[in-house]
Amino acid sequence: MSIPGLPVDQPVAGRDCGTCTLCCKVYDVPVLDKPLGQWCPHCKPGKGCGIHETRPEFCRQFNCLWILAEFLGPEWKPERSRFVLSVDPATRSLFAQVDPAQPTVWKKPPYHTQFRQWAAAGVEVGRLVVIFVNRAATVVLPDKDVELGIINPGEQVFLTRSPRMGGTWIYNAHKGPAAPKG
């Protein structure tokens, strides 16, 4: 995806979570029996993790894209934007996990315009911009948003393209059974 300065996995100097704890709400953490879209029972919203020293490995290893990507301004910090950005390690697609209390916030400026720009750069190489509200997914394409609904285990998102008059492409997205591994 043509996102400038796409991070590896090191936090940007001077960036930390501070008072942001949104990842403690939007992600599921099975080892803690913590479901999507609900606050972790160990989270102290606005303050941090109550079990920071013994938190699960998933939590230890996670850094949101705002922490890792210097090009994202303060409006992209999750406590302000109300979604957490990450890059899928397998596909390099951009994921936004939205606070279910504000499910349409990603459609507002400046976010939606930027998602469309990243989508335009990513579709050429098969990388998507996928917005999640809990497990319901919407793929942002250069010219439209495609609501896919819940992505179940064993399913994946596919990008298709068909020719358009003038030598350009029409892109679409759909979900279907994941390709067998191996």
C-alpha positions in Angstrom: 0.0 0.0 0.0 1.4 3.3 -0.9 1.2 4.7 2.6 4.2 7.0 3.1 6.7 5.7 5.7 4.8 2.4 6.3 6.2 1.3 9.6 8.0 -1.9 10.5 7.2 -2.3 14.1 9.1 0.3 16.1 7.2 3.2 17.7 7.8 6.7 16.5 10.0 8.6 18.9 7.9 10.6 21.3 4.7 8.7 20.6 3.0 6.6 23.2 -0.5 5.7 24.2 -0.8 8.3 26.9 -4.5 8.5 27.8 -5.6 6.5 24.8 -7.0 3.0 25.6 -9.3 2.4 22.7 -7.6 -0.8 21.6 -8.7 -2.2 25.0 -12.2 -1.8 23.8 -12.3 -2.6 20.1 -10.3 -5.8 19.9 -11.2 -9.2 21.3 -8.7 -10.9 23.6 -9.7 -14.5 23.9 -7.2 -15.4 26.6 -9.0 -12.8 28.8 -12.5 -13.8 27.6 -12.8 -10.2 26.4 -15.2 -9.8 23.4 -15.0 -7.2 20.6 -16.4 -3.8 21.3 -16.5 -4.0 25.1 -14.0 -2.6 27.5 -11.5 -5.0 28.9 -12.2 -5.5 32.6 -8.6 -4.7 33.4 -8.6 -1.4 31.4 -8.8 1.9 33.3 -10.2 4.1 30.4 -8.0 7.1 30.0 -5.4 5.7 32.3 -4.1 2.4 31.0 -4.0 -1.3 31.8 -4.6 -2.5 35.3 -2.5 -5.6 34.7 0.2 -4.0 32.5 3.0 -6.1 33.9 1.2 -9.4 33.4 -0.9 -8.5 30.3 -1.3 -11.1 27.6 1.2 -11.5 24.7 -1.3 -10.1 22.2 -1.5 -6.9 24.2 2.3 -6.7 24.7 3.1 -7.0 21.0 0.3 -4.7 19.7 1.1 -1.2 18.6 -1.5 0.7 16.6 -0.5 2.4 13.4 -0.7 5.8 15.0 2.1 4.8 17.3 4.2 3.4 14.4 3.5 5.9 11.6 4.9 9.4 11.9 2.9 10.7 8.9 -0.4 10.2 10.8 -1.3 13.5 12.5 -2.9 13.9 15.9 -6.4 13.6 14.4 -5.6 9.9 13.7 -4.8 9.0 17.3 -7.5 6.5 18.3 -8.9 8.4 21.3 -9.6 11.2 18.9 -10.5 9.4 15.7 -12.5 6.6 17.5 -10.9 3.8 15.5 -7.6 1.9 15.7 -5.6 1.5 12.6 -3.4 -1.5 11.9 -1.7 -3.3 9.0 -2.6 -6.9 8.5 0.8 -8.8 8.5 -0.3 -11.4 6.0 -1.9 -9.1 3.3 -0.4 -5.7 4.2 -4.0 -4.4 4.0 -5.0 -1.5 6.2 -7.6 -2.3 8.9 -9.5 0.2 10.9 -11.3 -1.2 14.0 -14.0 1.3 14.9 -15.5 2.0 18.3 -19.0 0.4 18.0 -20.4 3.4 20.0 -19.6 5.6 17.0 -19.9 3.3 14.0 -19.9 5.9 11.3 -17.1 8.1 12.5 -14.7 6.8 9.8 -17.0 8.3 7.1 -16.3 11.8 8.3 -13.6 14.2 7.1 -10.6 13.9 6.9 -10.8 10.1 7.4 -13.0 8.9 4.5 -11.1 11.0 1.9 -7.8 9.6 3.1 -9.1 6.0 3.2 -10.2 6.5 -0.5 -6.7 7.8 -1.4 -5.1 4.8 0.3 -7.5 2.5 -1.4 -6.7 3.9 -4.8 -3.0 3.3 -4.2 -3.6 -0.2 -2.7 -5.9 -1.8 -5.2 -3.2 -1.9 -7.9 -1.3 -4.3 -5.7 -4.2 -6.1 -4.1 -4.1 -4.4 -0.8 -7.4 -3.3 0.7 -8.7 -0.7 3.2 -11.1 -2.6 5.4 -13.2 -0.9 8.1 -14.5 -3.1 10.9 -17.3 -2.4 13.4 -17.0 -5.4 15.6 -16.9 -8.2 13.0 -18.9 -6.4 10.2 -16.6 -5.3 7.4 -16.8 -2.5 4.8 -14.2 -2.4 2.1 -13.3 1.2 1.0 -12.5 1.3 -2.7 -11.4 4.3 -4.7 -14.9 5.1 -5.8 -17.3 3.3 -3.4 -17.7 1.5 -0.1 -18.7 -2.1 -0.2 -20.5 -3.4 2.9 -19.7 -7.1 3.3 -21.3 -7.8 6.7 -19.7 -10.2 9.1 -16.5 -12.0 8.0 -16.8 -15.5 9.5 -13.9 -17.8 10.3 -12.8 -19.5 7.2 -13.8 -16.6 5.0 -11.7 -13.9 3.4 -12.2 -10.7 1.4 -11.5 -10.8 -2.3 -10.8 -7.9 -4.7 -12.1 -8.2 -8.2 -11.6 -5.9 -11.2 -13.2 -5.7 -14.6 -12.3 -3.5 -17.5 -14.0 -0.2 -18.1 -14.2 1.8 -21.3 -11.1 4.0 -21.6 -8.7 1.4 -20.3 -9.5 1.9 -16.6 -10.8 -0.7 -14.1 -13.9 -1.1 -12.1 -13.1 -2.6 -8.7 -15.4 -4.5 -6.4 -15.0 -6.6 -3.2 -16.7 -9.7 -2.0 -16.3 -12.3 0.7 -16.0 -16.0 0.2 -14.3 -19.2 1.5 -10.6 -18.7 2.2 -8.3 -20.5 -0.2 -6.8 -23.7 1.2 -3.4 -23.2 2.8 -0.5 -25.0 1.3 
